[in-house]
């Protein structure tokens, strides 16, 4: 089984994430896509993040009816901050029979050489890269382990969604109804 790993803070998960994950699961050779909730991204401040269990729950609510999408809390048990190479080593050790691929936005590809042991990641794993608006072109784009996927170009950000909530503006259609209700009920991002 070939599984795409979609790492992120998902603070909150939004329609853009869901469209990309579903596109990868249904229009590439991937059998499933797993959302890997990162408790703390080494490149982001943790103070603005909701608790990882809340972010996990919002993903669970958003994908409950799609059998090709899963959510994983695997990084909750690993040291923080989360480094992709460590998670990959851990997850591959648990799921030896699965082949894993990283799903990455084109905007992150130019930053990829800053990742811990990025050369080792490219040695053992393929990257499926989806387009992102205003992305810098990376020299890695022609690497044999990198596959550009012609997924929809989306310009939706969790930062913008958090700002809309803070301003008491609608986030309808930017997140699923279940996620919107969860945010409202818990008074997140106010």
Phi, psi and omega in degrees: 000136180254123187239130173271132179255119182251097182277148174173170175282323180051062188239064008259171171294141181225177184302325178301314177301315184294320179296314180297312181300314180294320179300314180296319182290330186255344187235012173231191179274011179283141176273327180212162170235130178251125172282122178256107182283120179269116178300320179210114176283131182296344181260001182233151175287138182275346185296332182269358183276139168293162177302143183301329179292326177290320178293321175299313182298320179296322177294315179304315179296319184290331187247008188306334184255013181240105185292345180273351181246137179228163174236141183234140175254023187302325181285347179295335183263002182254160179301151179251143001288165183275127174249131186304318182300321180292318179295317180299316179299316181294311184291324179292327178294323180284321185244066184299331184278351183261148173258128182250144178231142176269137174257126188220139174284147181302330178295332178275343182296321180293336178269352186304321178298346176275350182288149178299125177053041183301329180295322178293322177301312181291337178290323187251344186226149172270154175244127172259115188252128178255151183291146176226142180300145173056037180274140172286141178287134181259146176291344181282352188304334182260007179297139183297341180267004181249126180242120175280128182250128183281060179279165179302142177273113185239141179237064179241133180231147176296327178301314180296319180297316178299321179294319178299316179299315180301325181269009181057039178254163185290139171244014179303139182072351173272334175228165177289163179300319179298318179292319178300315178297320180297317178296314180297312183300323183265000179055041178286151172067016180280000000 
